[in-house]
């Protein structure tokens, strides 16, 4: 089973954008981006194991191993310039994958870290230790489309195992000093996100030798649901590609 979902193949696109979902998320979260973004960009969303069309695949429980697997799967797709975008858990995974790509001689053009504290400042929240109702309550509090699925008892039975695994994976993440990104890095957050403050978001600057930018948009942790057009515009402007028609 492949690791990426591409809603629209664009053989003449000048670059690829790899998108990493949040904890409990899947590749479908980015499906609508292909219609919104410039034809110069081909969007590939990561599909983590254990969900959606990879429900039968075993969970990966170690974030560094997951990053290695994704980076390995990405290698054949690095024949064009690439940028990485990750939201929440996906931001940390995108960062770790970017480090691996750089070490292997395929550094990305740009890294976008959305709705996340920096790798060295993860906090000590432990959602994965809560009972089922506690995990659901946390998802509902954060918002996002996955919270609705958890209200349905049958869907909840399917969704909760990988949601819990994702929270355990990212809560068990430990930053390893070493490779510093050479690529520019942009952090985007919602102005009322209880998960990350503007001051914390600025800490991402420590992880790149390239240009750093912070963009604050209206909204909470899932600000990008309502602000998708603004986020895509920021990506296009940063990557210097023409907007979609």
ROTI-824098 format. One record per residue: x, y, z of N, C-alpha, C in turn. Coordinates in pm, whole numbers, padded with zeros to 5 digits, always signed. Each point is the difference from the previous one (the first is absolute). Example, Ala and Ser with C-alpha at 12.3 -4.5 7.8 and 13.67 -1.06 7.14 Angstrom:
+01319-00569+00780-00089+00119+00000+00090+00120+00000;-00035+00105-00072+00082+00119+00006-00077+00109+00073;
// end
This chain:
+00086-00120+00000-00086+00120+00000+00089+00125+00000;-00030+00093-00087+00081+00121-00009-00029+00095+00116;+00094+00088+00026-00008+00092+00113-00068+00132-00034;-00025+00027-00128-00049+00133-00039-00127-00010-00083;-00086+00101+00017-00121+00011-00080+00009+00131-00079;-00013-00012-00130+00007+00118-00087-00134+00013-00071;-00077+00104+00036-00134+00017-00055+00003+00035-00148;+00109+00061-00045+00010+00043-00140+00145-00002-00046;+00033-00099-00082+00136-00007-00055+00024+00116-00096;+00112+00067+00016+00033+00115-00084+00141-00018-00054;+00013-00071-00112+00134-00031-00053+00083+00122-00036;-00067+00116-00019+00075+00120-00038+00017+00098+00117;-00042-00043+00119+00019+00086+00118+00150+00016+00028;+00038+00119+00042+00142+00028+00022+00049-00051+00136;-00094-00025+00093+00042-00051+00131-00111-00081+00065;+00040-00075+00103-00096-00081+00075-00011+00053+00143;-00121-00006+00053-00025+00037+00139-00047-00124+00074;+00077-00044+00100-00035-00116+00080-00066+00048+00130;-00121-00050+00025-00080+00047+00113-00016-00111+00105;+00026+00035+00124-00002-00095+00112-00118+00030+00092;-00092-00095+00016-00117+00022+00086+00033+00004+00150;-00098+00049+00075+00005+00010+00146-00027-00137+00063;+00010-00007+00132-00033-00123+00073-00146-00034-00022;-00026-00123-00043-00137-00043-00029-00044+00035-00141;+00085+00069-00074-00037+00043-00134+00044-00099-00107;-00047+00025-00122+00040-00083-00113+00022+00089-00122;+00041-00061-00109+00034+00075-00121-00119+00080-00054;-00122-00046+00028-00119+00068-00053-00009+00145+00050;+00066+00030+00111-00001+00135+00056+00051+00102-00102;+00088-00043-00089+00061+00093-00098-00055-00018-00141;-00102-00082-00017-00049-00030-00136-00043+00127-00074;-00064+00091+00069-00052+00120-00068+00109+00099-00038;+00121-00019+00052+00108+00094-00030+00036-00001-00148;-00011-00116-00065+00037-00011-00141-00081+00095-00087;-00129+00019+00037-00086+00090-00079+00033+00146+00028;+00050+00027+00119+00023+00137+00044+00137+00053-00043;+00097-00091-00009+00138+00044-00016+00038+00017-00148;+00107+00071-00021+00053+00026-00134+00023-00129-00079;-00026+00003-00132+00030-00117-00084+00149-00031-00006;+00083+00092+00049+00145-00024+00005+00040-00090+00116;-00099-00037+00085+00029-00081+00120-00081-00129-00005;+00067-00113+00020-00066-00130+00010-00004-00039+00148;-00119-00022+00054-00017-00026+00143-00001-00151+00028;+00084-00041+00093+00004-00139+00046-00023-00001+00150;-00106-00066+00045-00029-00007+00144+00045-00134+00055;+00065+00003+00115+00047-00124+00064-00119-00076+00058;-00003-00130-00025-00100-00086+00063+00071-00088+00102;-00017+00033+00129+00062-00081+00106-00067-00138+00004;+00073-00102+00047-00060-00135+00010-00112-00004+00104;-00089-00099-00017-00102-00028+00101-00129+00077-00012;-00020+00069-00112-00123+00081-00020-00040+00002-00146;-00127+00041-00023-00053+00017-00135+00034-00123-00086;+00063+00020-00116+00029-00114-00086+00125-00077+00044;+00059+00039+00115+00112-00075+00058-00040-00058+00137;-00129-00024+00018-00050-00049+00129+00065-00132+00040;+00035-00083-00098+00056-00132+00030+00150+00006+00032;+00064+00115-00024+00144+00011+00024+00029+00029+00147;+00105-00060+00050+00035+00014+00141+00041+00144+00032;-00037+00044+00120+00041+00132+00048+00152+00008+00010;+00052+00119-00019+00138+00029+00035-00007+00078+00131;+00077-00044+00099-00011+00060+00134+00114+00094+00035;+00101+00006-00084+00116+00085+00026+00007+00111-00104;+00000+00127+00042-00004+00110-00097+00123+00007-00091;+00117-00036+00053+00121+00004-00082-00002-00111-00105;-00054-00117+00037-00014-00108-00098-00100+00041-00108;-00110+00062+00041-00101+00044-00097+00061+00100-00098;+00079+00093+00052+00066+00098-00087+00094-00069-00099;+00072-00101+00046+00091-00073-00089-00076-00071-00111;-00111-00062+00036-00081-00071-00099-00056+00097-00105;-00047+00114+00045-00056+00099-00092+00109+00057-00091;+00114+00033+00060+00110+00054-00080+00046-00100-00105;+00005-00127+00036+00038-00104-00095-00100-00010-00114;-00129+00005+00034-00104-00009-00102-00002+00124-00090;+00048+00111+00052+00000+00126-00074+00112+00006-00104;+00105-00080+00021+00120+00008-00085-00030-00002-00150;-00085-00093-00049-00026-00003-00145-00076+00124-00051;-00061+00074+00092-00078+00118-00039+00081+00129+00012;+00127-00013+00033+00084+00118+00017+00073+00039-00129;-00055-00044-00114+00059+00038-00128-00041+00142-00040;-00090+00059+00079-00035+00142-00018+00021+00070+00133;+00022+00131-00001+00010+00074+00127-00124-00026+00086;+00019-00003+00130-00110-00035+00091-00003+00091+00122;-00122+00025+00048-00022+00071+00126-00084-00091+00089;+00011+00020+00131-00073-00082+00096-00090+00089+00084;-00125-00045+00021-00095+00071+00086-00057-00101+00099;+00009+00032+00129-00057-00088+00101-00082+00077+00101;-00112-00059+00042-00083+00064+00102+00003-00080+00129;+00025+00069+00113+00001-00060+00133+00102-00115+00005;-00040-00122+00029+00094-00112-00003+00074-00004-00133;-00070+00030-00107+00059-00002-00134+00113+00100-00017;-00003+00110+00076+00108+00099-00009+00131-00058+00051;-00006-00073+00111+00121-00061+00057+00051-00110-00093;-00091-00079-00056+00042-00106-00093+00061+00061-00127;-00061+00107-00051+00054+00066-00120+00141+00051+00027;+00020+00055+00118+00133+00050+00039+00102-00114+00004;-00037-00112+00061+00093-00113+00010+00028-00060-00138;-00101-00006-00085+00021-00050-00136+00090+00095-00077;-00019+00130+00018+00085+00100-00067+00146-00017+00040;+00024-00026+00128+00137-00023+00046+00062-00122-00070;-00077-00108-00008+00050-00121-00065+00027+00023-00148;-00091+00069-00068+00019+00030-00142+00127+00082-00021;+00019+00097+00089+00120+00084-00010+00127-00083+00018;-00001-00089+00098+00116-00085+00026+00031-00090-00120;-00105-00032-00077+00016-00090-00116+00021+00077-00130;+00018+00132+00011+00030+00080-00117-00118+00049-00080;-00121-00007+00059-00121+00045-00070-00078+00099+00087;+00068+00103+00047-00065+00098+00089-00122+00062-00067;-00110+00017+00074-00118+00064-00059+00022+00150-00022;-00085+00056-00085+00004+00144-00026-00042+00081+00122;-00102-00052+00071-00061+00076+00110-00074-00098+00091;-00009+00034+00127-00079-00077+00096-00102+00092+00065;-00126-00044+00001-00109+00074+00065-00045-00080+00121;+00010+00061+00119-00040-00065+00125-00125+00072+00053;-00112-00070-00001-00128+00061+00034-00054-00052+00133;-00048+00091+00084-00071-00039+00122+00078-00089+00094;+00129+00028+00017+00081-00090+00082+00108+00074+00077;+00028-00049+00120+00119+00047+00074+00124-00054-00070;+00114+00067+00018+00123-00047-00064+00049-00131+00059;+00088-00070-00070+00045-00134+00043+00061-00004+00140;+00067+00105+00041+00069-00001+00130-00092+00042+00115;-00124+00038-00030-00090+00055+00101-00139-00060-00018;-00011-00129+00031-00124-00072-00032-00104+00004+00112;+00037+00043+00120-00097-00002+00110-00016-00141+00055;-00091-00015+00096-00015-00133+00064-00145-00047+00002;-00079+00043-00098-00139-00048-00010+00000-00151-00028;-00093-00073+00064-00007-00145-00020-00144-00041-00031;-00043+00025-00122-00134-00039-00042-00011-00152-00010;+00108-00065-00043-00004-00145-00024-00024-00080+00128;+00023+00060+00117-00021-00070+00126-00146+00005+00047;-00081+00082-00065-00140+00015+00041-00082-00120-00045;-00117-00017+00062-00090-00105-00046-00066+00046-00131;-00082-00088-00059-00058+00031-00131-00076+00132-00001;-00082+00021+00103-00078+00124+00007+00092+00122+00011;+00111-00018+00071+00095+00110+00015+00068+00036-00130;+00035-00103-00079+00062+00024-00132-00099+00070-00092;-00125-00047+00001-00104+00062-00083-00020+00146+00041;-00005+00025+00130-00020+00136+00050+00113+00092-00047;+00122-00051+00001+00116+00079-00044-00010+00031-00150;-00041-00098-00078-00016+00021-00145-00108+00104-00029;-00110-00009+00075-00110+00096-00018+00047+00140+00038;+00079+00009+00107+00052+00130+00045+00091+00063-00106;+00084-00083-00061+00091+00050-00103-00075+00041-00126;-00113-00071-00027-00076+00028-00121+00049-00086-00114;-00035+00036-00123+00040-00081-00114-00105-00102-00036;+00005-00050-00121-00103-00090-00050+00002-00135+00070;+00115-00044+00052+00009-00131+00063-00087-00008+00126;-00021+00112+00065-00080+00002+00121-00143-00047-00028;-00053+00035-00116-00136-00041-00036-00009-00151-00015;+00101-00061-00058+00000-00146-00020-00006-00072+00134;+00059+00059+00102+00006-00064+00131-00133+00003+00075;-00096+00077-00050-00133+00002+00063-00083-00122-00041;+00034-00062-00112-00072-00117-00050+00062-00126+00063;-00079-00080+00074+00056-00115+00073+00076-00098-00090;-00052-00029-00121+00066-00095-00088+00129+00057-00056;-00004+00125-00042+00120+00064-00051+00104+00015+00111;-00049+00029+00118+00089+00019+00116+00084-00124+00024;-00062-00119-00016+00071-00126+00021+00114-00016-00100;-00020+00051-00122+00103-00008-00103+00108+00107+00016;-00044+00119+00040+00088+00116+00001+00087+00010+00125;-00058-00033+00116+00072+00020+00127+00137-00067+00008;+00015-00124-00049+00134-00063+00011+00110+00081-00067;-00025+00051-00121+00109+00074-00064+00013+00142+00055;-00108+00056+00049+00010+00131+00067+00088-00013+00124;-00027-00103+00080+00078-00022+00122+00148-00028-00034;+00023-00080-00104+00138-00029-00041+00073+00128-00041;-00069+00086-00075+00062+00125-00045+00038+00089+00118;-00091+00012+00096+00030+00082+00118+00118-00059+00078;+00001-00133+00016+00110-00064+00071+00132+00022-00075;-00006-00007-00133+00120+00016-00082+00058+00140+00016;-00084+00102-00012+00054+00137+00004+00032+00042+00144;-00075-00054+00097+00031+00032+00140+00128-00069+00046;+00038-00108-00070+00124-00069+00031+00120+00052-00079;-00025+00098-00084+00108+00057-00082+00103+00070+00088;+00127-00027-00028+00109+00070+00069+00093+00059-00104;+00020+00130+00009+00088+00070-00095+00143-00049+00015;+00064-00026-00115+00140-00042-00002+00082+00109-00068;+00088+00067+00075+00083+00104-00062+00083-00060-00114;+00032+00084-00096+00077-00049-00114-00022+00090-00120;-00038-00060-00110-00017+00073-00125-00094+00119+00015;+00050+00116-00040-00083+00121-00002-00043+00025-00144;-00125+00033-00020-00049+00020-00135+00074+00116-00068;+00025-00017-00129+00051+00111-00080-00116+00069-00072;-00112-00071-00015-00116+00056-00070-00068+00107+00085;-00058+00100-00063-00082+00096+00074-00118-00071+00066;-00048+00058+00109-00109-00062+00076-00105+00105+00033;-00124-00033-00029-00113+00088+00033-00091-00069+00100;-00031+00068+00109-00095-00051+00098-00131+00076-00014;-00111-00074-00001-00133+00062-00009-00083-00052+00117;-00063+00093+00073-00085-00040+00113-00130+00080-00001;-00099-00050+00075-00122+00075+00023+00017+00088+00123;-00058+00118-00003+00022+00095+00110-00065-00041+00132;-00093-00098-00005-00062-00046+00125+00024-00149+00023;+00110-00051-00052+00036-00140+00019+00052-00020+00142;-00069-00082+00078+00041-00024+00139+00121-00093+00006;+00035-00060-00113+00109-00098-00005+00137+00067-00019;+00002+00116-00064+00128+00066-00027-00018+00151-00002;+00084+00071+00075-00004+00146+00002+00094+00055-00107;-00014+00129-00026+00086+00065-00098+00146-00007+00045;+00023+00020+00130+00136-00006+00053+00060-00139-00019;-00080-00105+00028+00049-00136-00019+00029-00027-00147;-00089+00047-00087+00017-00024-00144+00130+00061-00053;+00041+00110+00060+00126+00064-00044+00121-00089+00028;-00017-00097+00089+00110-00092+00031+00043-00086-00118;-00087-00012-00101+00037-00075-00120+00121+00062-00069;+00024+00129+00021+00113+00068-00065+00133-00064+00036;+00006-00065+00117+00125-00062+00044+00039-00121-00085;-00094-00047-00081+00023-00127-00071+00035+00017-00147;+00026+00121-00043+00042+00020-00138+00110+00105-00010;+00089-00021-00093+00100+00102-00032-00053+00092-00110;-00114-00038-00056-00061+00080-00105-00091+00109+00056;-00071+00061-00088-00093+00108+00038-00116-00058+00084;-00042+00075+00100-00113-00042+00083-00111+00104-00007;-00124-00047-00008-00116+00090+00000-00109-00059+00086;-00075+00086+00068-00116-00042+00079-00123+00071-00053;-00103-00077-00029-00127+00054-00050-00109-00038+00099;-00076+00099+00046-00110-00024+00095-00132+00031-00070;-00089-00099-00002-00131+00015-00064-00110-00013+00105;-00117+00055-00026-00111-00013+00096-00043-00146+00015;-00025-00043+00124-00051-00135+00022+00073-00076+00107;-00050-00120+00027+00057-00087+00102+00098-00100-00058;+00005-00117+00061+00098-00099-00042-00021-00043-00145;-00125-00009-00041-00030-00036-00139-00043+00122-00080;+00072+00110+00020-00025+00124-00073-00002-00025-00152;+00077-00097-00048+00014-00020-00144-00124-00060-00065;-00095-00051+00080-00128-00043-00060-00074+00119-00059;-00007+00109+00077-00071+00120-00046+00089+00091-00083;+00131-00015+00012+00095+00091-00066+00084-00072-00105;-00058-00103-00061+00076-00077-00098+00053+00089-00113;-00084+00088-00049+00043+00086-00110+00118+00088+00040;-00005+00052+00124+00110+00084+00049+00129-00081+00014;-00014-00124+00048+00117-00085+00018+00062-00034-00136;-00084-00039-00093+00050-00034-00134+00064+00122-00065;-00060+00117+00019+00059+00123-00055+00138+00026+00059;+00013-00024+00132+00130+00018+00066+00104-00097-00056;-00042-00123-00024+00091-00101-00056+00044+00043-00140;-00096+00041-00081+00032+00042-00137+00093+00122-00002;-00030+00096+00085+00083+00122+00005+00142-00034+00045;+00009-00087+00100+00131-00037+00054+00082-00079-00103;-00067-00088-00073+00070-00083-00098+00015+00071-00135;-00057+00120-00009+00012+00084-00120-00054-00070-00123;-00119-00058+00014-00069-00060-00116-00124+00082-00030;-00045+00005-00125-00119+00076-00034-00124-00061+00065;-00094+00083+00039-00123-00048+00061-00084-00077-00102;-00090-00082+00050-00091-00074-00089-00090+00100-00072;-00047-00038-00117-00082+00090-00080-00134+00026+00064;
// end
